[in-house]
Amino acid sequence: MTLLEAPVDLDCRIAALQGAPGLAKQDILTRFAARLRREGLRVAGVIEESDCSRVGGCKNLGVRDLVSGRRFSISQPLGVGSTACNLDPVGLACACALVEQAIDQGADVVVLSKFGKAEAERGGLADAFRAAMFAGIPLVTTVAPVVADDWSRFAGPLATYIDAADNVLDAWWSRTAGLQMH
């Protein structure tokens, strides 16, 4: 089953955005987190920030912590001509620890930039995903298409895919927030 063929279940407490480019999905997550914070909700998580289009290639990836506002670089310099993945596991681990702390201190919703290759290998933000899941806190994220099968194994029936659109995300949240009250 591909991402676009996945059924939508608005009763799931985990939503993964699909159907838009990566940066557009990060913008949707940013707006969603800002709307919820304006409503007085405690939003934990990280959102990816990238200068890739400006610097060429993905040499300057980062994530911004939604509680502290702190930016963590998740790129490491590998030298001229390197074709290896430059993802920095130390930066991701630091960001992940802050998200886990925010979850422990009480969060109404968790927003995590992406379930990607690092998370599929149980690194990156995987512990933050697990912490939100174990705490029963609603979570919204994106899933890299290349790890869709890994995501299905990781989140299983707890998650659903939704279209990457503000109104669809808000509808999911309204339904999810209503379920939490019961």
N, C-alpha and C positions, 0 to 999 in steps of 0.2 A: 504494500500500500504506500503510495507516495504522500507527501505532505498535503497536497491539494485534494487527495481522495479521502483523507482522514475525516471521520465523522465529527461533528461539532456537538459537544455536550456541555451546555451552559451550567450544569450542576457540578462540574468538575472544579475543584479548588485551585487547579493549576492550568494556566492558559499559556500557550505558545503562539506567538504571532507568526503568520505566514503570508506570503503573497506580495512582498515588497522588498526592495533592495535593503541591504543591511543598515545603511545610514538612515534611511527613512524609518525603519523599525526602531532605531535608537531614538530618533526624534519623537516618535509616538510614545515610547516609554518615558521619555523626559517630560512630555506634556502631561501624561497620565499621573506621574509621581507629583508633579507640581499641583495639579488639580486636587489630588487627595490631601496633600499637605495644607492647601488653602482651606480645606474642609476640616482641618484639625486632626487628621489621621496621622499615625506614626508610620512612616514609610521607611523601610530599611532596604538596603541593596546598593548595587553599583550599576552605572550606565557607561557604556563604552564611549570614549571620545577619541577621534582619530584625526591626524593631520595628513593622512595618507595621500589624499588628492593634492595637497599642497606640496609635499616633499617628494612625492613619487615613490610608489611602493609603500608597504606598511612598515616603515621604520620608526614611527612615533605613535604607537598605540598606547592608550591609557584608559583607566576607568575612574569615574568620579563617585566617591562614596556619598550616598544620598543623605546621610545623617550629619556627617562632619563637613561635607563639601571638599574634603581632601582628594587630590588627584594622585593616583598611583600609576607610574609608568609600568606597562606590561610588555615593553619591548626592550631587548638588550642588544647592544652593538656587537655584531659578529664579524665586522671587518669588510673591507671592500671586496666585492665579488662573491661573497657568501650567498648561497642559495638555500641554506638551511632555515628552518622556522626560527624566527627571532623572538618568539614568545618567552617572556621572563617569568619563570615559575615563582621566583621570590616576590615579585610585585603582586602577582595573583594571590599568593599565600597571605600577604599582608592585607590585601583588600578583603579576602575571604574571612580572615580573622575578625576584622571590623564588622562585617555583616553578621557573623555568628554572635558577636557581642551584642549588637543591636537587637537581634532576635531574642537573645537571653534576657535583655532588659525590657522586652515587650514591644512588639510591632503589630500593626493591624494588617499590613500587607508587605510582601517582599517583591522587589523588582530586581531581576538579575539580567544583565546584558545579553548573555548568550550561553547556551549549552553547546559547546563546540568540541573539538578534538581532545583538548586537555580534560574536559569534564567526562567525556566518553571513556577516557583512560583512568578515571576516578581521581584526577588531579584538578588543578584550576579552582573553580568555584564549586566543585562537587560537594564539599562539606557544607557550604552555605545552602545549596539546594536541599541536602538531607536535613539540615537543621530546621528549615522552614517546613519541610514535609512532616517531620516528626512532631513539630510543634502544632501542626494543623493550621498553619497560617497560609492564607491565599498567596499565590505566587504567580507572577507573570514574567515571561521571558521570551527569547527567540531561540530557534534551534537551527543550527547549520544543517542544510539538507544532506550533506555527506554523512552525518551522524544520526539521521532520523531513526534508523533501526536501533541504535544504541540508546537513544532517547526513549523509545518505546519500551525497551527492556528496563531502563532506569526508572521511569515514571509510571509506566503501565497505565492502568485504568484511572489513576488519579488525575491524569492530564488530558486536555483536549487542545486541538489546534483551532485558532480563530483568525479571521481575516485581519490583517494589519491596517486597521482603520480606527480612528478615535471613537466613533460612535459604536462600533462593534465591541471594542475594549470596554467602553463605559457600560454597555448592556451586560457584558459578562460580569463586570464588577458589581453592578446593581443586583444582579441575581445572586452572586456569591456573597455579597454583604448581607443580603436578606436571609440566606441560608445560615449564616453565622449567628444571627439573632435568634434562631429557633433551636 
